[in-house]
Amino acid sequence: MDGKEFFALLNSCLNAVSTVLLIAAYVQIRRKNWRRHGYLIGAALVVSSAFLACYLYSNATYGSRSLDVIGELPAWVKYSYWIFLAVHVIAAIVMLPLIAAALWQIYKKRWERHKVYSRPAYWIWLYVSVTGVMIYVLLYHALPAMVVLPALPAA
C-alpha cells in the first residue's frame, strides 16, 4: 500500500468514525443527555479535523486520485461521479461556517440560536461524512473495477 492509498483508507476510516460519533450525538441529544451529546460532538470535531489535516496533506503530497481513475470510464459514469463529488465538496464548504456558528452560540450560551445553526450543520456534516466513505469506495474499489480492459488477441 503506497502513501496515497494509506491516506485514502485513513481518511475513509476517519469519516466513518465521524459518522458513528454524529449518530451517537444525535441519539444523546434526543434523550436530553446534553453533556454526552457535547462530548460526542467534540470527539466528532476532533476526528473531522484530523480528517481535514490528513486530506490536505495527502492531496498536497500525492495529488488527487479522481483524475487517475475517472479518465477511462464511460461518460455517464464520469459525469455522475463529478456531480456526486461536487455536491460533497460544496456541502463540506457550507457546513464549516454553520458548525462555527453553532459552536459560537454554545460558547455564548445561546441555546435557541445554537439550534438554528446546529440542525442544518448536523445533517450536512452527516451527509459529508457518509459520502466521504462512499467516494473512497468509488475511487479505490468500484470505479477501477469498471475500467474496461482491452480484449486479448485471439490465439
N, C-alpha and C positions, 0 to 999 in steps of 0.2 A: 504494500500500500504506500503510494507516494504521498507527499505533503498535501497536495490538493485534495486527494481522496480522504486523507485523515481529517483535514479540517471540515470537509463536507459532511462526513459522518459525525464528527464532534458537534457541528452546528445543528445538524438534524436532531441529535440527542438533546441538545440544549433547548431546541424548540419544543421537543416532546415533553421534556421536564417542565418547561414553562406552561405548556397546555395543561398538564396534570395539576400544577400549582394553581393555575387560574380557576380550574373547575372546582378544586377543593376550596378555594377562597370564596367562590360563589355559593357553595353549599353552606359555608360557615356564616356568610352574611345573611342568607335566607333563614338560618337558625338563630340569628341575632347574636352570634358569637363574634363581636366586633374585634376583640383582641386577637383571636385566632385568625380572623379574616385579615387583619393588619399584618400579622406575621407572614401569612401565606402570600399576600400581595408584595410584601417586602422581599421575600425569597424569589418571587417571580420577577421582580425588578432586577435583582442581582443576577439571576440566571439569564434574563434577556439582555442585560448589559454585557455579560460575558459573551453571549452570542454575538452581539454587535461588534465587540472588540475583536473576536476571532474572525468574524466575517470580513471586517475591514482589513485585517492583517492578511488573511488568505487571499483576498482579491488583489491587494497591493502586491503580494509576493508571487502568487501563481496565476493571476488573471481569472477570467470568468469561464466556466465550463459551458455555458449556454451556447456560445458561438462554436465551440468544438463539436458539440453533439447535434445541434439543430441543422447544420449545413446540408446534410444528405437526406433529410426527411421530406416526405411529401408536403406540398404547400399547405394543405388544410391542417396538417399537424403543426407545422411551423407557426401559422397564424393563431391557431388555438393556444399554443404554448405561450406565444408572445403576449396575447391578450390576458391569459391567466397570470403571467409574471407581472405585467403592467398593473393589474388590479392589486396584486400582492404588494408591490413596491409603493404604489400610491397610498394604499391603506397603512402601510408601515410608516410612511411620512406623516400622514394625517394623525395617527394615534399619538405621536410623540408630544405635540403641544397639549392634546387632551389629557394625557397622563400627567404632564407637568402641571396643568391647571388643577386637576383633581388633587394632586399632592399638595399644591399651594393652599387649596381650600381646607385640607386636613390640618396643615400647619397653622392656619388662621382659625381653626375650629369652627368653620362654617359648614356644618353638616349638610344642610339642604343644598347649598351651592356645590358641595362635593358631589352629591348625587347627580346634579345636572351634567357634570363633566365625566364622572366615572362610569355612568351607564353606557354611553356610546363608546367611551375608551375601552371598556371591558370587552364588548363584543367585537370591536375592531381588533384589539390585541389578540383575542382568542382566534379570530379568523386568520390573522397574520401568523400566529404560531402553528396552527394546523396546516395552513397552506405552505408554510416553510418546510415542513416534513414532506408534504406532497411534492414540492419542487425537487427535493433531494431524490425521492423515489423516481420521479420522472427522468431527471438528468443522469442518474447513475445506474438505473435499472430498466425502467420501462422504455424510454426513448432509444437508448442504444440497441435494445432488442428489436426495434422496429426498422433499423437501418437494413436496407436490402443489400445482401451480398451479391457480387457478380456471379453469374452462372458459371459452373465449372465446364470446361471444354469437354466435348463428347470424346469418349475413348475409342 
